[in-house]
Amino acid sequence: MKAVIMAGGKGTRIASVNSDVPKPMIEIGGKPILQWQIENLKACGLTDIILVIGYKGNIIQDYFKDGSSFGVHISYFVESTPLGTAGALFKIPQLTEDFLLMCGDVVLDVDFNRFIDFHYKNKAWASLMAHPNGHPYDSSLLVTKVLPPQVAGGLPVDTYCVVQWMNKEDERTYYKNRVNAGIEMISPLLLQETMRNFVPRHPENPEKIDLDRDVLKPNIKSGRIYAYDTPEYIKDMGTPDRYFEVERDILNGKVKARNLKNKQKAIFLDRDGTINQYVGFLTKPEQFELIPGVTDAIRQINQSGYLAIVVTNQPVIARGDCTWDDLNLIHRKMETELGKTGAFVDGIYICPHHPDKGYEGERPEYKKRCNCRKPEPGLILRAAQDFNIDLSQSLMIGDSDHDVEAGLQVGLKDCIKVERNVIGALSKALSERI
């Protein structure tokens, strides 16, 4: 499989770090950004690489040559005039099969093979790598299709099929923190379909094509564009502040550790009474209110190298007190409110069941004993499988004995019960253990 790296960026915003080289050649942690990317690709067996170069491209060619010194094969496509973020893709003759596409100014360490498997499993025209970040309010967000419970066999299923692309300037209320990370798997079928309907937006340069606006967004209606969620480290270091932050993360090992090939550490969090004010059966978004100080605590988790994963019993579904649409909206509100102050969760796992019957309006399909309702550990085990989590190095924090018992059953390193609805309870628990 070929990997295409768009390496023609000038890097105007980060020129104060080094204005003498193209942006992908700025050194970070002792190596050019582009070299970090190539080494990541090689580690995943992706050694056939095409570099699209433009501004000061000779510096890139002189450094990497044919790639043999780095254990890969590199060829070049030179843009004599800027072709936008996708124009070159329609001119590179080697792109006859599905290929990986990425920007040369992103610092990352990911398991590309997981991503490739996802792409082929869904027979996608394009798969977009997505992740939560600390500034979703000014990022492009992907909205995916969810199958309703009656179609999905009892629980709603996120199909990961993209149905909407939200630009940062679009009007939003509550949203899932699913940010487009700028790494794609692309099928030639997508390029062919784009050309069938393409209308140039730049009459002075009709070959200039924007990947997002001209290729991906217009083809969402096909149902063949998918979002691939990952908690792995992916960060554009386009500004001096981000540059120094990323450099620290490389040097302290955080970037490499987040690759899903490696065992992850997680902090599992109960929701009601731990993250938000406990109000009994919470059934509407307007009832949801974060406990003061929680955003600081979750941001501390995000910065620590642990994953932040919510595991929550929601018997309101079984009781018929709350619809799945309402529950999803509640969680979108939670992610929106956390994101306003730079915090995010990496996953949300829900048990909708309740064993007791006899409630007016109850939903019989959820009235059963299960292995996911805490104190049973099913939600934790499911997250551990999804994220390759080392449970012996992970923690559980909640406001009930059921939370603690669920963690003890799977051998978590520590299980902490905090006092319900107490300001700073989560921060205090974290400060003593991470």
KASULJO-V637048 format. One line per field, one symbol per residue. ss: DSSP state (h for helix, s for strand, l for the rest). phi: phi as a letter, one per 40 degrees, with the letter a starting at -180 (. if undefined). Layout:
BEGIN
ss = ???
phi = ???
END
This chain:
BEGIN
ss = lsssssllllllllllllllllhhhlssllsshhhhhhhhhhhllllsssssslllhhhhhhhhlllhhhllssssssllllllllhhhhllllllllsssssllssssllhhhhhhhhhhllllssssssllllhhhllssssssslhhhhllllssssssssssllllllllllllsssssssslhhhhhhhhhhlllllhhhlllllhhhhhhhhhhhhllssssslllsssslllhhhhhhhhhhhhllhhhhllllllslssssllslllsllllllllhhhllslllhhhhhhhhhhhllsssssssllhhhhllllhhhhhhhhhhhhhhhhlllllllsssssllllllllllllhhhlllllllllllhhhhhhhhhhlslhhhlssssllhhhhhhhhhllllsssslllllllhhhhhhhlll
phi = .cbbbcbcccgccbcccaccbcdccccaggacdccdccccccccgcbbbbbcbadfccccccccfcgccbgbbbbbbbccbcbgcadcccbcccccbdacbaccbbcaabccccccdcccdcfccabbcbacacaccbbcbbbbcbccdcccghbcbccgccbabbcccccbbbaccbcccgbbbbcdccccccccbcbdcbdcacccbccccbbcdcbdccgbbbbbcacccaacbcbdccdcccccccccgccccccccccbbbbcbcccgbcbccbgccbbdcccaccdgccccccccdcchccbbcbbcbcccccgcacccccccdcccdccccccbgbabcabbbbccaccbhccgcbdcbcacbbbcdcccdccccccccbfccccbbbbbabbcccccdcccbgccabbbbcdgcdgccccccccbb
END
